[in-house]
């Protein structure tokens, strides 16, 4: 089912109780949230269960009217991800959806042939995994370990592909859509030569995706074992992070007690002073690899036209792009100084 065919179909009026009756081929949405999470979504995301399908239909109508060639999935559950990520602000949710597709179309090295089996070497290296237990706020903890990457084995874009698929898998859960995620990044052993692979182009793309191009709520980014070089990188990147995101970065150095103030030891592996045993990457790898068919089905609904890409790119303008380029161009000399 392509986005184009959906948009040419006559849509019922927003808020109609019989929306899904006119769309028999579209999966009917069934809420899986607990009563507590329904209350949390109402308080934090402005989500009202009685208006939910009306809001989804309103966003669907906006897509069909303003971006009929977007080539997006228009299922209720899919569109809800974007509404929740932008607290049910229709305009911001629409922009996020457009950005999501723009990011995918503008970086073929990352998004072509994107499936779990294609990034199996990255998963086996342990570069990225998800801890088996949720934090007290019901959030998954994504663990990233750059020291597990050997640049001679594959390019940095493979790591980004693995992170992106991990986020795609997590965001399928309505609980994650409401609670968000936490990131734990261990920079132990990251050298200057390895850090240099994260150049201006890659930095700009990754920042764009995480801030404005993916429907997930990043609630905290915990950095541990960061070398002096990381402080130089972060000082350069920070001006281009939104204030809300920048304030969610916590640099702990080698202080595990500081880390434990944000992530309790009971859910952390022994490697980070936790009590949940050794870090095991096998369970997450198996789950992600077992989702191959689901990804192939979901991504097949996202058409990638060569000449119909939306022109409303990421919300940052050309001036900001140039400013980012000029500032990041000076990264290497500063990295040497920090190192």
C-alpha positions as CSV (number, residue, x, y, z in Angstrom):
1,X,0.0,0.0,0.0
2,X,1.7,3.2,-1.1
3,X,1.1,6.7,0.1
4,X,0.1,7.8,-3.4
5,X,-2.8,5.4,-3.6
6,X,-4.0,6.4,-0.1
7,X,-4.0,10.0,-1.0
8,X,-6.1,9.5,-4.1
9,X,-8.7,7.7,-2.1
10,X,-11.6,9.8,-0.8
11,X,-11.1,10.5,2.9
12,X,-13.9,10.7,5.4
13,X,-14.2,13.9,7.4
14,X,-11.9,14.3,10.3
15,X,-13.4,13.0,13.5
16,X,-15.9,10.7,11.8
17,X,-16.6,7.6,13.9
18,X,-16.6,5.4,10.8
19,X,-13.1,6.4,9.4
20,X,-11.8,2.9,9.3
21,X,-15.0,1.6,7.7
22,X,-14.0,3.4,4.5
23,X,-10.4,2.0,4.5
24,X,-10.7,-1.8,4.9
25,X,-7.2,-2.4,3.7
26,X,-5.7,-0.2,6.4
27,X,-4.9,-1.9,9.7
28,X,-7.3,-0.8,12.4
29,X,-5.6,0.8,15.3
30,X,-5.9,-0.8,18.7
31,X,-4.4,1.1,21.7
32,X,-1.9,-1.1,23.7
33,X,-1.1,1.5,26.3
34,X,-1.8,0.8,30.0
35,X,-4.2,3.1,31.9
36,X,-1.2,4.7,33.5
37,X,0.5,5.4,30.2
38,X,-2.8,6.7,28.7
39,X,-2.8,9.2,31.6
40,X,0.8,10.0,31.0
41,X,0.3,10.6,27.3
42,X,-2.7,12.9,28.1
43,X,-0.6,15.0,30.6
44,X,2.7,15.1,28.7
45,X,1.8,14.7,25.1
46,X,-1.7,16.3,24.9
47,X,-3.0,13.0,23.7
48,X,-6.8,12.6,24.2
49,X,-8.0,9.0,23.6
50,X,-11.4,10.3,22.5
51,X,-9.8,12.5,19.9
52,X,-7.0,10.2,18.8
53,X,-8.4,9.0,15.5
54,X,-9.6,12.4,14.7
55,X,-6.1,13.8,15.1
56,X,-4.6,11.0,13.0
57,X,-7.1,11.7,10.2
58,X,-6.3,15.4,10.4
59,X,-2.6,14.6,9.9
60,X,-3.5,12.2,7.1
61,X,-5.5,14.8,5.3
62,X,-2.7,17.3,5.6
63,X,-0.3,14.9,4.0
64,X,-2.6,14.1,1.1
65,X,-3.3,17.8,0.5
66,X,0.2,19.3,0.9
67,X,2.4,16.3,0.0
68,X,0.5,13.9,-2.2
69,X,3.7,12.5,-3.6
70,X,5.4,12.0,-0.3
71,X,5.2,8.2,-0.6
72,X,4.6,7.6,3.0
73,X,2.7,5.0,5.0
74,X,-0.6,6.5,6.3
75,X,-1.7,3.8,8.8
76,X,-3.0,5.1,12.0
77,X,-0.3,3.5,14.1
78,X,2.5,5.0,11.9
79,X,1.1,8.5,11.9
80,X,0.6,8.4,15.7
81,X,4.4,8.1,16.2
82,X,4.8,11.6,14.7
83,X,1.9,13.1,16.5
84,X,3.2,11.8,19.8
85,X,6.7,13.0,19.1
86,X,5.4,16.5,18.6
87,X,2.7,16.6,21.3
88,X,-0.1,16.4,18.8
89,X,0.8,19.7,17.1
90,X,-0.4,19.0,13.6
91,X,2.0,21.3,11.8
92,X,5.0,20.1,13.7
93,X,4.1,16.5,13.3
94,X,3.7,17.0,9.5
95,X,7.1,18.7,9.3
96,X,8.6,15.8,11.3
97,X,7.1,13.3,8.8
98,X,8.5,15.3,5.8
99,X,11.9,15.5,7.5
100,X,11.8,11.8,8.2
101,X,11.5,11.1,4.5
102,X,13.9,13.8,3.4
103,X,16.6,12.3,5.6
104,X,16.0,8.9,4.2
105,X,16.2,10.1,0.6
106,X,19.2,12.4,1.1
107,X,21.6,9.8,2.5
108,X,21.6,6.7,0.3
109,X,24.8,5.3,1.9
110,X,22.8,4.8,5.1
111,X,19.3,4.1,3.8
112,X,19.7,1.9,0.8
113,X,19.2,-1.8,1.5
114,X,18.5,-1.0,5.1
115,X,17.7,-4.2,6.9
116,X,19.0,-6.1,10.0
117,X,20.9,-8.8,8.0
118,X,22.8,-6.1,6.2
119,X,24.3,-4.7,9.4
120,X,25.0,-8.0,11.1
121,X,28.7,-7.4,11.5
122,X,28.0,-4.2,13.5
123,X,25.5,-6.0,15.7
124,X,28.0,-8.8,16.4
125,X,30.7,-6.3,17.3
126,X,28.6,-5.0,20.1
127,X,28.8,-1.4,18.9
128,X,25.1,-0.8,19.7
129,X,22.7,-2.8,21.8
130,X,19.7,-2.3,24.1
131,X,19.9,-3.2,27.8
132,X,17.4,-5.9,28.7
133,X,15.7,-4.0,31.6
134,X,13.8,-0.7,31.5
135,X,14.7,2.2,33.7
136,X,12.3,3.4,36.5
137,X,10.6,5.7,34.0
138,X,9.8,2.7,31.7
139,X,12.5,3.7,29.1
140,X,14.8,1.5,27.1
141,X,18.5,2.2,27.5
142,X,20.4,2.2,24.2
143,X,24.1,1.4,24.8
144,X,26.6,2.6,22.2
145,X,30.3,1.6,22.4
146,X,32.4,3.2,19.7
147,X,35.5,1.3,20.9
148,X,34.0,-1.8,19.4
149,X,34.3,-0.4,15.9
150,X,37.3,-1.1,13.8
151,X,37.3,1.5,10.9
152,X,39.2,-0.8,8.6
153,X,36.4,-3.3,8.7
154,X,33.5,-1.1,7.5
155,X,32.7,2.6,7.2
156,X,31.1,4.7,9.9
157,X,27.9,4.8,8.0
158,X,27.3,1.1,8.9
159,X,27.3,2.1,12.6
160,X,24.7,4.8,11.8
161,X,22.6,2.2,10.0
162,X,22.7,-0.1,13.0
163,X,21.6,2.8,15.4
164,X,18.8,3.8,13.0
165,X,17.4,0.3,12.8
166,X,17.6,0.0,16.6
167,X,15.6,3.2,16.9
168,X,13.1,2.0,14.3
169,X,12.6,-1.3,16.2
170,X,12.1,0.5,19.6
171,X,9.7,3.1,18.2
172,X,7.3,0.3,17.1
173,X,6.3,0.1,20.8
174,X,3.7,2.5,21.9
175,X,5.3,2.5,25.4
176,X,8.5,3.8,23.9
177,X,6.6,6.4,21.9
178,X,5.2,7.8,25.2
179,X,8.2,7.2,27.6
180,X,11.0,7.9,25.2
181,X,14.5,6.4,25.4
182,X,17.8,6.9,27.2
183,X,21.2,6.7,25.6
184,X,24.3,5.4,27.3
185,X,27.5,6.1,25.2
186,X,30.8,4.6,26.4
187,X,33.7,6.5,24.8
188,X,36.4,4.4,26.4
189,X,39.4,4.0,24.1
190,X,38.2,6.3,21.4
191,X,41.3,7.8,19.7
192,X,41.7,10.9,17.6
193,X,42.0,8.8,14.4
194,X,38.7,7.1,15.1
195,X,37.0,10.4,16.1
196,X,38.1,12.0,12.9
197,X,35.6,9.7,11.0
198,X,32.8,11.7,12.6
199,X,33.4,14.7,10.3
200,X,31.2,17.7,9.4
201,X,29.0,15.9,6.9
202,X,28.3,12.9,9.2
203,X,27.8,15.2,12.2
204,X,25.4,17.4,10.4
205,X,23.4,14.5,9.1
206,X,23.2,12.7,12.5
207,X,22.2,15.8,14.3
208,X,19.5,16.5,11.7
209,X,18.0,13.0,12.0
210,X,18.0,12.8,15.8
211,X,16.6,16.3,16.3
212,X,14.2,16.8,13.5
213,X,14.0,13.7,11.4
214,X,12.9,10.8,13.6
215,X,9.8,10.4,15.8
216,X,11.4,9.4,19.1
217,X,11.8,11.2,22.4
218,X,15.4,11.2,23.6
219,X,15.1,11.9,27.3
220,X,18.8,11.7,28.3
221,X,22.2,11.1,26.7
222,X,24.7,9.8,29.3
223,X,28.4,9.9,28.2
224,X,30.9,7.9,30.2
225,X,34.6,7.4,29.9
226,X,34.9,10.2,27.5
227,X,38.5,11.3,26.7
228,X,39.5,15.0,26.5
229,X,38.9,14.9,22.8
230,X,35.1,14.4,23.3
231,X,34.9,17.7,25.2
232,X,36.3,19.4,22.1
233,X,33.8,17.7,19.8
234,X,30.8,18.5,22.1
235,X,31.8,22.1,22.4
236,X,31.7,22.4,18.6
237,X,28.4,20.5,18.1
238,X,26.5,21.9,21.1
239,X,25.6,25.3,19.4
240,X,23.7,23.3,16.8
241,X,21.7,21.3,19.3
242,X,18.4,22.6,20.4
243,X,18.6,23.8,24.0
244,X,16.3,21.1,25.3
245,X,18.4,18.4,23.8
246,X,21.7,19.9,24.8
247,X,20.5,20.1,28.4
248,X,19.9,16.4,28.3
249,X,23.6,15.5,27.8
250,X,25.4,14.3,30.9
251,X,29.2,13.9,30.8
252,X,30.2,11.6,33.7
253,X,33.8,10.9,32.9
254,X,35.0,7.8,34.8
255,X,32.6,8.5,37.7
256,X,30.2,5.6,38.0
257,X,28.5,7.1,41.0
258,X,27.6,10.1,38.8
259,X,26.2,7.7,36.1
260,X,24.2,5.8,38.8
261,X,22.4,9.0,39.7
262,X,20.8,8.9,36.2
263,X,20.7,5.2,35.5
264,X,20.2,2.9,38.6
265,X,22.8,0.1,39.0
266,X,20.0,-2.5,39.2
267,X,19.5,-2.2,35.4
268,X,23.2,-1.7,34.4
269,X,25.6,-4.5,33.6
270,X,28.7,-5.2,35.6
271,X,30.8,-3.2,33.2
272,X,29.2,0.0,34.4
273,X,29.1,-0.9,38.1
274,X,25.6,-2.5,37.8
275,X,24.1,-5.6,39.3
276,X,22.4,-7.2,36.3
277,X,25.3,-9.4,35.2
278,X,27.7,-9.2,32.3
279,X,26.6,-7.1,29.3
280,X,24.8,-9.5,26.9
281,X,24.3,-8.4,23.3
282,X,22.9,-11.6,22.0
283,X,19.3,-11.1,23.0
284,X,18.9,-7.8,21.3
285,X,20.8,-9.0,18.2
286,X,18.4,-12.0,17.9
287,X,15.4,-9.8,18.3
288,X,16.5,-7.3,15.7
289,X,17.6,-10.0,13.2
290,X,14.3,-11.8,13.7
291,X,12.5,-8.6,12.6
292,X,13.8,-8.7,9.1
293,X,10.5,-9.5,7.4
294,X,8.7,-6.8,9.5
295,X,11.3,-4.2,8.3
296,X,11.0,-5.3,4.7
297,X,7.3,-4.9,4.9
298,X,7.3,-1.5,6.7
299,X,10.0,0.0,4.5
300,X,8.3,-1.2,1.3
301,X,5.5,1.3,2.1
302,X,8.0,4.1,2.0
303,X,8.4,4.9,-1.7
304,X,11.7,6.6,-2.7
305,X,11.0,8.6,-5.8
306,X,14.0,10.1,-7.6
307,X,12.4,13.4,-8.6
308,X,9.4,13.9,-6.3
309,X,11.2,14.4,-3.0
310,X,9.7,17.1,-0.8
311,X,11.5,20.4,-0.9
312,X,10.6,21.4,2.6
313,X,13.8,20.1,4.1
314,X,14.9,20.1,7.7
315,X,13.7,23.1,9.6
316,X,17.2,24.6,9.8
317,X,17.8,27.1,6.9
318,X,20.6,27.5,4.5
319,X,22.2,30.1,6.7
320,X,22.3,27.7,9.6
321,X,23.7,25.0,7.3
322,X,26.6,27.3,6.2
323,X,27.2,28.3,9.8
324,X,27.4,24.7,10.8
325,X,29.8,24.0,7.9
326,X,32.1,26.9,8.8
327,X,32.2,25.9,12.5
328,X,32.7,22.2,11.9
329,X,35.4,22.9,9.4
330,X,37.6,24.0,12.3
331,X,37.0,20.8,14.2
332,X,40.2,19.0,13.3
333,X,42.7,21.6,14.6
334,X,40.7,21.9,17.8
335,X,40.5,18.1,18.2
336,X,44.3,17.9,18.0
337,X,44.5,20.6,20.7
338,X,42.1,18.8,23.0
339,X,43.8,15.5,22.4
